[in-house]
């Protein structure tokens, strides 16, 4: 299985999450949502000044959800169970600890 997220902690004290599905314009798949959640949970344990989220490719950051994967012939219950992990990803993003720079 191909990883769709890469995480790098830089020497300067920040970290970078890179979305890596350039052939799909970095659209968020089920696999990517799970990897993003896990990566954010792990990054929360690091000591970093800030977190940069970017995408592979030079035309766009992310086109949103992969509609073909997320909505292709699914029942309402199936779609909900697939999209539900994104709630956790969004929570991780919103609640990610932030500190002022330079530190007081």
N, C-alpha and C positions, 0 to 999 in steps of 0.2 A: 504494500500500500504506500502510495506516494504522500509525503508530508506536504501540507498546503500552507503551513505556517513556519517561519523561522524566527528564532529569538536570539539576539546578540546583546550582551552587556558590554558597553564600550568603556575604555580606560578613563574617559572623561567623566564617568559617573552616571551616564544615562543608559537607557536600554532601548532597543528597537525591535518591534514586531513587524515582520514583513509578510503580507499576504502574497501567496505564490500560486496563482492560477491565471497566468497572463493569457492563455488561450481562451479563457472564459471571462476576460476583463476583470479578474479577481472576484467574480461573483461568489457569494458565500454559499457553500454547499453544506450538507449535513456534516460531512467529515470536517470541513473547515470550522464550523461552529463549535464542534466538540474540541478540536485542537486549540481554538482561540480561547475557549473557556479554561482549559487546562493550563495553557500558557500564561493567561492572566493570573490565575490562582498561584502559579509558581512565581511569577514576577512580583507578586505582592509580598513574598517572603524575602526578596532581595532588598538591598539598600541602594536605591537609585534616586537621582535628583528629579528626573522626569522620564516619561515614556513616549516614544515616537511610534506611531502606527502608520505604516506606509505600504505600498504595493509594488510588486515587480511589474515592469513595463513602463513605457514613457507616455502613454496616452491618457491614462486615468488611474485613480486610486482604487475604486471598487464600484461596481455597478449595482450593488445591492444583493438581494437573494438570487440564487440560481433558480429561476422560475421553472425551467424544464424539470429540474430535480425535485423542487419543493411542491409543485402543483400538478405535475403530470399524472392525471387519472387517479388522484388520491381521494378517499372519502374525507369528510370533515374531521372525523376522529383521527385518521391517519395523518392528515396535514397538521393538526394540533400537536400530536405527539412528536412530530418531526421538528416543528417550529418552537416548541416549548424550551429546548435548550438555549435558544437565542435569548430568552428572558434572563437566564443566568449570566450570559455573556454581557448583556447590557447592564445588568446589575454590577458586575465586576468593573466595567468601564466607569460607571457613574460613581461607584464607591471607592475607586482606586485612591489610595492615600496620596495627597499632594502636600508638598512643603514649599515654603517660600525660598527663593534663592536671591541673594546669598543667605545662608543660614544665619539666624540671629545669634 
